[in-house]
Amino acid sequence: MKSVLYLIPSSLGAGDVDIYLPPAVVKVLHRLDIFFAENIRTARRFIKSTGYGEDISSLTFFELSEHTSDRETEVLLKILQEKGEAGMISEAGLPGVADPGGTLVRLCHRHGIRVVPLTGPSSVFLALMASGLNGQCFSFHGYLPKERAARIRKLRDLEREAHRTGASQIFMETPYRNNHLLQDMLATCHDNTLLCIAADLTTEREFIRTQSISDWKKNVPDLHKRPAMFILGGT
């Protein structure tokens, strides 16, 4: 039997699993006993939240994160080939999207291993869906530079691109730096530029709003430690 790697979406925050994971995905998840996880502790907690009825300690986890070397990833590939099937779980959302799992997926394709993406939540696409901004043409930039001057230069580039092409410019930040990023946008971007903020997606605290920079300045939200996506759009 050929090996199979299942890409298993995980939760974006504390919420009812039934809302964002189809029963068929949960069924596959509960059948597997080997997982490659960006954060093993988070993965264990996520699996338990899906109603897993067996002992979590019976499952085997291997870390697959930004710190995993190419040689270590090749070892994970061999484990997959030996065991036949395994699941990949990101820290949050979809494996391989703003996630280090893409390296193992590429190796699977190279070695003829079947890759099966399963349906689930993506903060990138949920934010875009709800933004009202251009969903036909968009770019996702992941994290912006940490250094403030470089970050401001990047924001100016993204704003120019949004106005020049009309393409939505999507990016994110580490939750504890959200407020700094927002302040930089309010100080840097033109008043007529549109900004969507989508925070705490799929949770009870979910907040999604699109308005101009000038309107955001009138009522600045506190995004400290709230997972969020940001989208800049032209007028």
C-alpha positions in Angstrom: 0.0 0.0 0.0 1.3 3.4 -0.9 1.9 5.9 1.9 -0.5 8.8 2.5 0.0 12.1 4.3 -3.2 13.7 5.5 -3.2 17.5 6.0 -5.5 18.1 8.9 -6.8 21.5 9.6 -6.9 22.6 13.3 -8.7 25.2 15.3 -8.0 28.9 15.1 -9.1 29.3 18.7 -11.3 27.9 21.4 -14.6 27.0 19.8 -17.0 24.3 18.9 -15.2 21.8 16.6 -18.5 20.9 14.9 -18.7 24.5 13.4 -15.4 24.3 11.4 -14.5 20.6 11.0 -16.7 18.3 8.8 -17.4 14.8 10.4 -15.4 13.1 7.6 -12.3 15.0 8.7 -12.8 14.0 12.3 -13.2 10.4 11.3 -9.9 10.4 9.5 -8.2 12.2 12.4 -9.5 9.6 14.9 -8.2 6.7 12.7 -4.6 7.9 12.6 -2.1 7.2 15.3 1.0 9.1 14.0 1.2 12.9 13.6 3.7 15.5 12.5 2.8 18.6 14.5 4.1 22.2 14.5 3.4 22.2 18.3 2.9 18.8 19.9 1.2 20.2 23.0 -1.3 22.2 20.9 -1.9 19.2 18.6 -2.7 16.9 21.6 -5.2 19.5 23.0 -6.8 19.9 19.6 -7.3 16.1 19.1 -8.8 15.8 22.5 -11.2 18.6 21.7 -12.6 16.6 18.7 -14.0 13.9 21.0 -11.1 11.4 20.6 -12.2 8.5 22.8 -8.9 6.7 23.2 -5.9 7.5 25.4 -4.0 10.4 23.8 -0.8 8.9 25.1 -1.2 6.0 22.7 -0.6 8.4 19.8 2.9 9.2 18.4 3.9 12.8 17.7 6.9 14.2 15.8 7.7 17.9 15.8 7.6 19.6 12.4 8.3 23.3 12.9 10.4 26.1 11.6 13.2 24.7 13.6 13.1 21.3 11.9 16.2 20.8 9.7 16.1 19.3 6.2 17.8 16.2 7.5 15.2 15.8 10.3 12.4 16.3 7.7 13.9 13.4 5.6 13.7 11.2 8.8 10.0 12.1 9.1 9.5 11.1 5.5 11.1 7.7 6.2 8.8 7.2 9.2 5.8 8.0 6.9 7.0 5.5 4.3 7.4 2.8 7.0 4.1 3.4 8.8 2.0 3.9 5.7 -0.1 6.9 6.8 0.2 9.9 9.1 -1.4 13.3 9.7 0.1 16.7 9.7 -1.3 19.4 12.1 -0.4 23.1 12.0 -0.4 25.3 15.1 -3.6 26.8 13.8 -5.6 26.5 10.6 -4.4 24.8 7.4 -1.1 22.9 7.2 1.2 24.3 4.6 -0.5 27.8 4.6 1.7 30.2 6.6 3.1 27.0 8.1 6.4 25.2 7.9 4.8 21.9 6.8 5.4 22.6 3.1 8.9 21.1 3.2 7.6 17.6 4.0 4.8 17.9 1.5 7.3 18.7 -1.3 9.3 15.6 -0.3 6.1 13.5 -0.4 5.5 14.6 -4.0 9.1 13.9 -4.9 8.8 10.4 -3.6 5.4 9.6 -5.0 3.6 9.7 -1.7 -0.1 10.7 -1.9 -1.0 14.0 -0.2 -4.6 14.5 0.9 -5.7 18.0 2.0 -8.7 18.0 4.3 -11.3 20.7 4.6 -11.1 23.2 7.5 -10.6 26.8 8.6 -8.1 29.2 7.2 -7.7 32.6 8.8 -6.4 33.9 5.5 -9.4 33.0 3.5 -12.0 33.6 6.2 -10.7 37.1 6.6 -10.7 37.7 2.8 -14.3 36.3 2.4 -15.6 38.6 5.1 -13.7 41.7 4.1 -15.6 42.9 1.1 -12.3 43.6 -0.6 -11.0 42.1 -3.8 -11.3 38.3 -3.7 -10.4 37.8 -7.3 -6.9 39.2 -7.0 -5.0 39.2 -3.8 -1.5 38.5 -2.3 -0.7 37.0 1.1 2.6 38.2 2.6 2.7 36.4 5.9 4.5 38.3 8.7 5.9 41.8 8.0 9.4 42.8 9.1 10.0 43.1 12.8 12.2 46.2 12.6 9.9 49.2 12.5 11.6 51.2 9.7 11.5 48.1 7.4 7.9 47.4 8.4 6.8 50.9 7.5 8.6 50.6 4.1 6.7 47.4 3.5 3.4 48.9 4.5 3.9 51.7 2.0 4.8 49.2 -0.7 1.6 47.1 0.0 -0.6 50.2 0.1 0.8 51.4 -3.3 0.2 47.9 -4.8 -3.4 47.9 -3.4 -4.2 51.2 -5.1 -2.2 50.5 -8.3 -3.7 47.1 -9.0 -6.8 46.8 -6.8 -5.4 43.6 -5.4 -6.1 42.9 -1.7 -2.9 42.8 0.4 -3.2 40.3 3.2 -0.7 39.9 6.1 -0.5 39.1 9.8 1.5 39.8 12.9 2.5 38.0 16.2 -0.5 38.8 18.5 1.5 40.6 21.1 2.7 43.0 18.4 -0.7 43.7 16.8 -1.2 47.1 18.3 2.2 48.3 17.2 1.5 47.2 13.6 -1.9 48.9 13.7 -0.4 52.1 15.0 2.1 52.0 12.2 -0.7 51.6 9.6 -2.7 54.4 11.0 0.4 56.7 11.0 1.6 55.6 7.6 -1.3 54.8 5.3 -3.5 57.4 3.5 -6.9 58.2 5.0 -8.8 56.8 2.1 -7.1 53.4 2.1 -9.3 50.6 3.2 -8.3 48.2 6.0 -10.0 45.0 7.2 -9.2 43.7 10.6 -10.3 40.1 11.3 -9.5 39.0 14.8 -10.4 35.9 16.9 -11.9 34.1 13.9 -14.4 31.3 14.6 -14.5 32.1 18.3 -17.0 33.9 20.5 -14.9 37.1 20.4 -14.8 37.2 16.6 -14.3 40.7 15.3 -14.4 41.6 11.5 -14.6 45.1 10.2 -13.5 46.9 7.0 -13.3 50.7 6.9 -11.0 53.5 5.8 -7.9 54.4 7.7 -9.6 57.7 8.7 -12.5 55.8 10.3 -10.2 53.5 12.1 -8.4 56.5 13.7 -11.7 57.5 15.3 -12.0 54.3 17.3 -8.9 52.2 17.5 -9.5 48.6 18.7 -7.2 46.9 21.2 -5.8 43.8 19.4 -3.2 42.9 22.0 -2.7 39.1 22.1 -5.7 38.6 19.7 -4.9 36.5 16.7 -5.7 38.7 13.7 -5.4 39.1 9.9 -5.0 42.4 8.2 -6.0 43.3 4.7 -5.2 46.5 2.8 -7.4 47.5 -0.1 -7.5 50.4 -2.6 -10.5 52.6 -2.9 
